[in-house]
Amino acid sequence: MVVFSAFVLLISLTVWKNGSELRQKPLHDWMLDSAGLWIQGLLIPLLQLTLLQTLYQQLFPAWHHRLTIHPVLAFALSFGAVDYLYYWNHRFLHSRWGWFAHQVHHTVSTMDVLGTSRNTLWSSFLIVYLWVHGLFIYLLDDPTAYIVGISLTAALDLWRHSRFSPQSQSWVHRHLSGWLILPQDHSWHHHSSACNYGANLKLWDRLHGSLYQSDQWPTALGQASNLTLWRKLIYPKEI
């Protein structure tokens, strides 16, 4: 519900503030983003709750709902610890070994909530979220707080790909910019692909020297690609 509400709100704001950009968006991009939205918004959560649970039941039958931790720790595990795993997962996707699977996401040319899910169809299987979240949902005696962390991360991911970053002099910006990856921060990742790899927390980028902050938005985003729609969806590589 949190993710759906965030999606509806951000889409409504985008239509209101940037309706002309959406109208000019090519059909090719609409289809690419819609396919990714179906994969990440429906198929991946379904796999986490069904097939992965069955797989872990076969592999670790004695571990089902055996991990009991405080809800605050369960939330921190989801929102913070897995975020650190994602930081390195994301850096791998920008390496010469992982870029093949991730490059389509960086064809996004404007910060657009629909572009959050722009990806090659199978690239979500290379994201740590699918496997780790499914495992902890299986292990935790009560995964409610952990799932709250998952939902908040997903909602922030939608927001991070929008243009609705708080104003630099605002109270919200002063209290969030020191620790949370904001849309403006993530736009610089889409500009250079060499900074701001974290999803939720700036701590990891600051710790590993990959943080970049600016009061300005980048003037250009995305990488041009001559690949067809089907090649972007299935096999994003020049022949």
C-alpha positions in Angstrom: 0.0 0.0 0.0 2.9 2.4 0.8 4.5 1.7 -2.5 1.3 2.0 -4.5 0.3 5.3 -2.7 3.8 6.7 -3.5 3.5 5.7 -7.1 0.1 7.3 -7.5 1.1 10.5 -5.8 4.3 10.8 -7.8 2.6 10.1 -11.1 -0.1 12.7 -10.3 2.5 15.3 -9.4 4.5 14.5 -12.6 1.3 14.9 -14.7 0.6 18.2 -13.0 4.1 19.6 -13.1 5.7 17.9 -16.1 2.7 16.8 -18.3 4.3 18.1 -21.5 7.4 15.8 -20.9 5.2 12.8 -20.5 3.2 13.6 -23.7 6.5 13.9 -25.6 7.8 10.6 -24.3 8.3 8.1 -27.2 6.1 5.0 -27.4 9.3 3.0 -27.3 10.1 4.4 -23.8 6.6 3.9 -22.6 6.7 0.2 -23.5 10.1 -0.3 -22.0 9.1 1.4 -18.7 5.8 -0.4 -18.6 7.4 -3.8 -19.1 9.9 -3.1 -16.3 7.1 -1.9 -14.0 5.3 -5.2 -14.4 8.5 -7.2 -13.6 9.6 -5.1 -10.6 6.2 -4.2 -9.3 4.4 -7.5 -9.6 6.6 -10.5 -10.7 9.5 -9.9 -8.3 7.3 -9.5 -5.1 5.3 -12.6 -6.2 8.5 -14.6 -6.6 9.7 -13.5 -3.2 6.5 -14.7 -1.6 5.9 -17.9 -3.5 8.7 -19.7 -5.5 11.6 -18.4 -3.3 9.7 -19.5 -0.1 9.3 -22.9 -1.6 13.0 -23.0 -2.6 14.2 -22.0 0.9 11.8 -24.5 2.4 13.5 -27.3 0.5 17.0 -26.0 1.2 16.6 -24.9 4.9 13.5 -26.7 6.3 14.5 -26.3 9.9 15.1 -22.5 9.6 11.5 -21.4 8.7 10.4 -18.6 11.0 13.2 -19.4 13.4 14.9 -16.0 13.5 13.5 -13.8 16.3 14.8 -10.2 16.5 13.4 -6.9 17.7 11.2 -5.1 15.1 13.5 -2.1 15.2 16.5 -4.4 14.3 14.4 -6.1 11.6 13.6 -2.7 10.0 17.3 -1.6 10.3 18.4 -4.9 8.7 16.1 -4.2 5.7 16.6 -0.5 5.4 20.2 -0.3 6.3 22.2 -3.5 6.1 20.6 -4.7 2.8 21.1 -1.2 1.5 24.9 -1.7 2.0 24.7 -5.0 0.1 22.8 -3.1 -2.7 25.6 -0.5 -2.7 28.1 -3.1 -3.8 25.6 -4.9 -6.0 25.1 -1.5 -7.8 28.8 -0.9 -8.2 29.1 -4.4 -9.7 26.4 -3.5 -12.2 28.5 -0.5 -13.2 31.6 -2.7 -13.7 32.7 -4.2 -17.0 31.1 -7.5 -15.9 27.7 -6.1 -14.9 27.2 -3.1 -17.2 25.7 -5.3 -19.9 22.7 -6.0 -17.7 22.3 -2.5 -16.3 22.9 -0.2 -19.2 19.3 0.0 -20.3 18.4 1.7 -17.0 20.8 4.5 -17.9 19.0 5.3 -21.1 16.5 7.4 -19.0 16.9 10.9 -20.2 14.7 12.7 -17.7 14.1 12.1 -14.0 10.7 10.3 -14.4 9.1 8.0 -11.8 8.2 5.6 -14.6 11.8 5.3 -15.5 12.5 3.7 -12.1 11.8 0.3 -13.5 13.4 0.7 -16.9 15.6 -2.3 -17.2 16.3 -5.4 -19.3 13.6 -7.9 -18.3 15.9 -10.4 -16.6 18.2 -7.9 -14.9 16.1 -7.8 -11.7 17.4 -11.4 -11.0 20.8 -9.8 -10.5 19.6 -7.5 -7.9 20.3 -8.5 -4.3 16.8 -7.5 -3.1 15.1 -10.5 -4.7 17.2 -13.1 -3.0 18.0 -11.5 0.3 14.5 -10.1 1.0 13.0 -13.5 0.1 15.4 -15.2 2.5 14.7 -12.9 5.5 10.9 -13.1 4.9 11.4 -16.9 5.2 13.7 -16.8 8.2 12.1 -14.1 10.4 9.5 -15.2 13.0 7.6 -12.0 12.4 8.8 -10.3 9.1 6.3 -7.3 9.4 8.9 -4.7 10.3 11.3 -6.1 7.7 8.6 -5.8 5.1 8.0 -2.2 6.2 11.6 -1.5 5.4 11.2 -3.1 2.0 8.2 -1.0 1.3 9.9 2.2 2.4 12.9 1.4 0.2 10.7 0.8 -2.8 8.7 4.0 -2.2 12.0 6.0 -1.9 13.2 4.4 -5.1 10.2 5.8 -6.9 10.7 9.2 -5.3 14.5 9.2 -6.1 13.7 8.9 -9.8 11.4 11.9 -9.8 12.2 15.6 -10.0 10.6 16.4 -6.7 13.6 17.0 -4.6 13.3 19.4 -1.6 14.5 23.0 -2.1 18.1 23.4 -1.0 17.2 26.0 1.7 14.2 24.2 3.0 13.8 22.6 6.4 13.2 19.2 4.7 16.4 19.5 2.8 18.4 20.5 5.8 17.2 17.4 7.8 17.4 14.9 5.0 20.3 15.8 2.7 23.0 14.8 5.2 22.0 11.1 5.3 19.3 10.2 2.7 19.9 9.9 -1.1 17.6 12.6 -2.6 16.3 12.8 -6.2 18.8 15.5 -7.0 21.6 13.3 -5.7 20.4 10.3 -7.8 20.1 12.5 -10.9 23.9 13.0 -10.7 24.3 9.2 -10.8 22.3 9.1 -14.0 24.4 11.9 -15.3 27.9 10.5 -14.7 27.3 6.8 -13.6 30.3 7.2 -11.3 28.8 8.4 -8.1 26.0 8.0 -5.6 25.5 4.2 -5.9 23.5 3.9 -2.6 19.8 3.5 -2.6 18.7 4.8 0.8 21.7 6.0 2.8 24.5 8.4 1.8 26.7 6.7 4.4 28.0 4.0 2.0 29.0 6.5 -0.7 30.6 8.8 1.9 32.4 5.8 3.4 33.8 4.6 0.0 34.5 8.0 -1.6 31.7 7.8 -4.3 29.4 10.6 -2.9 28.8 13.7 -5.0 26.5 16.5 -4.0 25.5 19.7 -5.7 22.9 22.4 -5.4 22.3 22.2 -9.1 20.6 19.6 -11.3 22.7 18.1 -14.1 21.9 19.6 -17.5 21.8 16.2 -19.3 21.0 12.6 -18.3 21.1 9.2 -19.9 23.2 7.5 -22.5 22.1 7.2 -26.1 21.3 3.8 -27.5 20.4 2.6 -31.0 19.2 -0.8 -29.7 15.7 -1.8 -30.7 13.0 -2.2 -28.0 13.2 -6.0 -28.1 17.0 -6.0 -27.8 16.8 -3.6 -24.8 14.3 -5.9 -23.2 16.0 -9.2 -23.9 19.7 -8.9 -25.1 21.0 -5.3 -24.7 24.2 -5.7 -26.7 25.3 -4.5 -30.1 25.8 -7.4 -32.6 
